[in-house]
Amino acid sequence: MQSPDGKIRLILDVSTGKPTYTIDFNKIAILNKSELGIRFQDFEIGKNATISSIKETEIERTWKPLWGEKAEFLDHHKGYIVSLEEEGLQYELEFRLFNDGLGFRYHIPAQDGLPDSLLIMDEKTAFNLSDDFTAWWIEGNYDTYELLYTKSPVSKIGEIKNDFNTHTHSTGGFPQNSAHTPLTMQAGENIFLSIHEAALVDYAGMTLLREDGHKLKANLVPWPDGVKVRTTAPLTTPWRTIQLSVKAGDLVTSPLILNLNEENKLERTDYIEPMKYVGIWWSMHLGIETWGKEGGRHGATTENTKRYIDFAAANNIRGVLVEGWNTGWESWYSDDNFDFQTAYDDFDLKAVTDYARSKGVEIIGHHETGGQVLSYEANLEAALDLYEQHGVKAIKTGYAGTMRPEGHFHQGQFMVRHHQKVVDESAKRGIMVNIHEPIKDTGLRRTYPNLMTREGVRGMEWNAWSRGNPPSHTPTLVFTRMLSGPLDYTPGIFDLKFENFADKMTLWNELDGLETKGRMHSTLARQLAHYVILFSPMQMAADMIENYEGHPAFEFIRQVPVDWDETKVLDASIGEFVVMARQKGEDWFVGGITDEQERNITIKLDFLGSGDYEAIAYADAEDTDYQINPGAYLITTYQVSSSGSLDLPMKAAGGFAIHFKRK
């Protein structure tokens, strides 16, 4: 089997009865013989198989997403459906090879002789790497992606511990020598690859177990009794995916994960609207205000929400998130703790939504569960009905806590089913969804475009109550977590040293086991650059609005879009720096970020269209220092065209953001 351009070749070998596959890219071995198969409770496939037929196809078409990183995607692949027979059982292996990678999956049709219930105990799918590639990885924690990445040889996955990586949501129980996907690797100077999955529906999330040096194997997140997947025939597994490129930036612009998902299934999409938003949120992480009413510092009051609505209306911000309006926050870990319909007595949902509507602003509702999934499901339809009644078209959900019922994990089949239910019920009522503490992203936004974005990342909030995210973190996220899809990182903090409201802050001091008052590792210009680099169709201006009012740099946030026509990675090195350009209409926006290393970047402007542009650049100043003087920046205007270039400095932990306006 081969890709349309012939550069990727996959060989399936069933000569011994045990299906294996190998992959090479540009004539270089990527995977040596790697096992295929699934072990069920009562039988196994992949032990004594024979090929009964092979069907080959080639598809070349373009399709347009409702929203995304580009206005149009190309789907060009060669498809191979290999029908196999094994001890009377019929099943298929389906492969699709693109020029930017491949995907494969298992399909077992309904047939006589199968039990009514199929219990998967193990998936034998292996990825036997041809060498000990360099990897950027986080541990395969069954409960969280909110971790910092480690760079090491694949053979060291699970052996290197990061003292920063503690998390209150994790219940443990996962193999230590495992990693989450996307798992991004470099194989030599000019080969980059990432292993992930696509179209995760009613199946367990897959982590990767490291075996025998640099061999990787699928490891499915279990149910409490150890069963990995509960299903029936016909069974179609998620796609196992491998993206391949000669440049790291090409992994970022690859549409492979989306191409392996089904087309839009929603009958109604008129309510779906990418947007920027502000919200009552950051103040709680800083301890200035609270989610509940304890201490007389409640954030989600009617009066406070109206202030945010007024600010949004005046500043080209479409949405306002309100966290903490509903009762139950004082009893976080008790059963049935959150009431999703009863407001605190200082918040009037009707008054707030009516006021927002009069100002042309959308309210983004909030459903925090604290991990109490059954309680949320029991109240889900009524809670969504309430939002629909008041014209709320978007919600943010949260699962910040140990998963209950006890023994379940955030990344297991139980939660895959739950999140699908929330997306389905929300779609019936014309509501968009932003999930925090989510199941991993696998491209389902193509099929369910009301599934806008999700957290699943060690995001901005960690800077409020830990030693903070290091400067290398976001230049790594672009090539790891963001390969799976949009991320609600919540950028845009302007009060970088937490000085403006220091007298009102009561920070959480012992997370990570350290005395700390929170710490940002960023310049202000870098915060602006994140709006270009970290893609999300619902993108937050995360700081308190007091820190934006009258600030000249906020003009970039006012202007930057969240939905794009084109995306290009201009220059990058994983974990070190990224320079990215995105287009909307005739305007282009460019962002650059760096790690602790200062850099001078020259940007060739040949991505611009014909004609002249005015470039407004927000960059680090000469005296910018992310530890001492992080808020220093310069705004400079240039007259440019596609034949020119721009030279811009990036201080340590710094960056730049540029708006190119067509003249």
ABEGO torsion letter per residue (X at the ends): XBBAAGABBBBBBAAAGBBBBBBBBGGBBABBBBBBEBBBAABBBGABBBBABBBBBBBBBBBBBABEABABBBBBBBBBBBBBBBGGBBBBBBBBBBAAEBBBBBBBBBBBGBBABBBBABBABBBBBABBBBBBBBBBBAABABBBBBBBBAAABGABBBAABBBAABAEGBBABBBBOBBBBBBEAABBBBBBBBGBBGBBBBBBBBBGGABBBBBBBBBAAGBABBBBOBBBBBBBBBBBBABAAAAAABAAAAAABBBBABABAAABBBBBBBBBAAAAAAGABBABABGGABABBAAAAAAAAAAAAAAGBABBBBBGABBGAABAABBGABBAABBBAABBAAAAAAAAAAAGBBBBBBBBAGGBAAAAAAAAAAAAAAAAAAGBABBBBBABEBBOBBGBBAABAAAAAAAAAAAAAAAAAGBBBBBBGBBBBAGAAAABAABABBBGBBBAAAAAABAEBBAAAAAAAAABAAAAEBBBAGBGBABAAGAAAAAABBBBAABGGBBBAEBBBBBAAAAAAAAAABBBABBBBABBAAAABGBAAAAAAAABBABBABBBBABBBBGABBBBBBBBEABBBBBBBBBABBBBBBBBAAABBBEBBBBBBBBBBAABBAAABAABBBBBBBBBBAABBBBBBBBBGBEBBBBBBBX
